[in-house]
Amino acid sequence: MLAVAGGKGGSGKTTTALGIAGALVKRRRRPVVVDCDLDAPNLHVRAGVDRDPGVDAPDPVAAAHESPALPRRGRRASGGR
């Protein structure tokens, strides 16, 4: 488990979390990113996915892996080898 935290808004926590998740996907891992910001959650906006289903979904891990924001297995990022 890895937590990305900070007290100030706009410091890049969401961008960092999505960047780490993308790097893990490239290494054939299956990251799950959870936005725990109770005041202004915006991970779903940056990831380009619906806010639902959330962690209370019947299978939140499967739902998370359907995110179009993360590269799919087998795809290479531009500039990759």
C-alpha positions in Angstrom: 0.0 0.0 0.0 1.2 3.5 -0.8 -0.5 6.7 0.4 0.0 10.0 -1.3 -1.0 12.8 1.2 -0.6 16.4 1.8 -2.4 19.2 3.6 -2.6 21.7 0.8 -4.9 21.5 -2.2 -3.4 21.8 -5.6 -0.1 20.4 -4.7 -0.3 17.4 -7.2 -1.4 14.5 -5.1 -3.9 13.2 -7.6 -1.5 13.7 -10.5 1.2 11.8 -8.5 -1.2 9.0 -7.6 -2.3 8.5 -11.2 1.3 8.7 -12.4 2.4 6.0 -9.9 -0.6 3.8 -10.9 0.3 4.2 -14.6 3.9 3.2 -13.9 2.7 0.1 -12.0 0.4 -0.9 -14.9 3.4 -0.7 -17.3 5.1 -3.2 -14.9 2.2 -5.5 -15.2 0.8 -4.7 -11.8 -2.9 -4.0 -11.0 -3.0 -0.9 -8.9 -6.2 0.4 -7.3 -6.3 4.1 -6.6 -8.8 5.4 -4.0 -9.5 9.1 -3.5 -10.1 9.6 0.2 -10.7 13.3 0.0 -14.0 13.8 1.7 -14.3 17.5 0.9 -13.4 17.6 -2.8 -12.7 14.2 -4.4 -11.6 14.7 -7.9 -9.6 11.6 -8.9 -12.6 10.4 -11.0 -12.4 13.6 -13.0 -8.7 13.4 -13.6 -9.0 9.7 -14.5 -11.8 10.4 -16.9 -14.2 7.9 -15.3 -17.6 8.0 -13.7 -17.7 8.6 -9.9 -19.7 5.4 -9.6 -19.1 2.5 -9.1 -17.2 3.3 -5.9 -15.6 1.2 -3.2 -19.0 0.1 -2.2 -19.6 -1.6 -5.6 -20.0 -5.4 -5.7 -16.5 -5.7 -7.3 -14.7 -2.3 -7.0 -11.3 -3.7 -8.1 -12.8 -5.0 -11.4 -14.5 -1.6 -11.9 -11.3 0.2 -11.2 -9.4 -1.7 -13.8 -11.9 -0.6 -16.5 -10.6 2.9 -16.2 -9.6 4.4 -19.6 -7.1 6.7 -17.8 -4.6 3.9 -17.3 -2.8 2.1 -20.1 -3.9 -1.5 -20.7 -1.6 -4.4 -20.4 0.3 -5.1 -23.5 0.2 -1.4 -24.6 3.3 0.6 -24.5 3.4 4.3 -23.6 4.7 6.5 -26.4 8.4 6.6 -26.4 8.7 3.2 -24.7 10.9 0.4 -25.8 
